[in-house]
Amino acid sequence: MRSRLSAAVVVLMLAAACGEPTAASPPTLDAVVVVVGSSSQSASQFTTAQMLATAHFSDIYRDVTRLAEWRSSNPEVATVSATGVLTEVGVGTTAITATYQGKSGSILLEFPNQSPWDY
């Protein structure tokens, strides 16, 4: 009887130590990186480019271009749409920023003339 009781106590102790299964912690967002993707010249002589935003999580990289919030620091030089399409408006410098889950990444762009993508 004593050995059965001891075995039952050990099993209960092990079960209590294991506890309920827990979900794995979600990956941590470390940074958001912004780069210029493809570009083209439109008929109106304004240049457009698709901006790309990549979220760097602790375990994976994820394209968050369409999920990020986009902003231009100088809309008189370039605007950026909600989907990350950049449109050149004038000459000058602007920072394009993408924000995703509270983290932001920026790229500084200079438009010295009306065709900055022609190198």
Order of alpha helices (4+ residues) and beta strands (2+ residues): alpha-beta-beta-beta-beta-beta-beta-beta-beta
